[in-house]
């Protein structure tokens, strides 16, 4: 019998799966075993990942498109501009594992790519910071590999921020935007998770630099066989991922998609009833699951879940009249017509007070606000903090001060509030000429630091959400109401006042609300209330640092 006939008979006697593998290996001698057939098989088969029931249909469909495009040499880049909670990070985890799986199936990965084997071939996952990088995508990848029979056959070494496969010299690395990625890595696949939020210490986007560095590294070592995967919800109009997505149109080598969260999540997992949401030039039909979020903060909902940031300068709050409807008519201003505190304005409790001062530029007014935590509002089992605003002030330059606000006079107001019995926990300033005031207040045993409301929209988003959910108690104060109603949103990333307008008091109120809601853990407030007055300053600082570092 001829050799070909023997081989033919041998193949015929094999099981279909074994026959398929043998034929593959005969055609592809660079492999020592056949990789899985598809993204679907890799996800569903318990030998590989076995997590198919946890992966939404749209994620599987898009993942299969991406992986097929990579294998066929069509895609060297992927962009997912998806809403939050849409499964894009899970998709990136699976693609990362697929790449490692493919490399492990090669007989000699380094030889296949014409490389020396002195350094590992790596898949890198980048996060916004060390904690996010480690606890989001990398933690997911780690769980997948730990529970996979296929990967366990290669005896991976699982470290804090790295997973090594010594047998083939393959590795998965965890990096972040605030560190320089180790020079010289053989990166074949790089994931930039939440790329729109890669910021430096001055809150400036550094995504472009990280993307270019990663892409150049991949191309220089693997040509068109590497892949860079950029995933994020948008941050603002014309941010990094939005621009990257627009530039990708017409480029055959780039996979790009944009989905709202509810377009990805399996429909049967959400309420069937829908509501209509006005997204500017279109009306969205949205599952009722998102109604409370959309009503509390329409712009944030549109950006975070609808993957559509504001495109032009527009009103910050499309229902700004809510500030007129939601003030407490039973309260009165604690300041008289001459700008003096009324006699009754004294502390009646020991609750920690938060003050923010927006120091005016030359000839500008100064805004000051003070408030406290006001308990919780519980909706559907979710506890949400409430805020009580004690004081709002617009301090204008006097005629004797040559058109400038005298900062010493502003500090005297803080001292006066302390003398009236208010437990001042923290005073924050916007940053303008605040160094001197911070040092002086600290010398008077008053915690003080910088908080800029112009770095991002978080303080104002906090204020808007409190207004729209009726969780803020404040008296009618015309400067605040006027300023809030005229606030503008610039490119979705900055809240500003119109030409000739102001936002000093609004800035101060927003900052106070933000400071209070950041410290929303009830234990914090209860502990401070029961601490002896002489110990409060140091203990407050300890708690403040603890909760700030943990992201509250």
Buried (B, 14 or more C-beta within 10 A) or exposed (E): EEEEEEEEEEEEEEEEEEBEBBEBBEEEEEBEEBBBEBBBBBBBBEEBBBBBEEBBEBBBEBBBBBBBBBBEEBBBBBBBBBBBBBBBBBBBBBBBBBBBBBBBBBBEBBEBBEBEEEBBBBBBBBBBBBEBBBEBBBEBBBEBBEEBEBBEEBEBEEEEBBBBBEEBBBBBBBBBBBEEBEEEBBBBBBBBBBBBBBBEEEEEBBBEEBBEBBBEBBBEBBEEBBBBBBBBBBBBBBBBBBBBBEEBEEEEEBBBBBBBBBBBBEEEEBEEEBBEBEBEEEEBEBBEBBBEBBBBBBBBBBBBBBBBBBBEBBBBBEEBEBBEEBBEEEBEBBBEEEEEBEEEBEBEEBBBBBBBBBBBEEEBBBBBBBBBBBEBBEEEEEEBBBBBBBBBBBBBBEEEEEEBBBBEEBBEBBEEBBEEEBBBBBBBBBBBEBEEBBEBBBEEEBBBEEBBBBBBBBBBBBBBBBBBBEBBBBBBBEBBBBBBBBBBBBBBBBBBBEEEEBBBBBBBBBBBBBBBBBBBBEEBBEBBEEBEEEEBBEEBEEBBEEBEEEEE
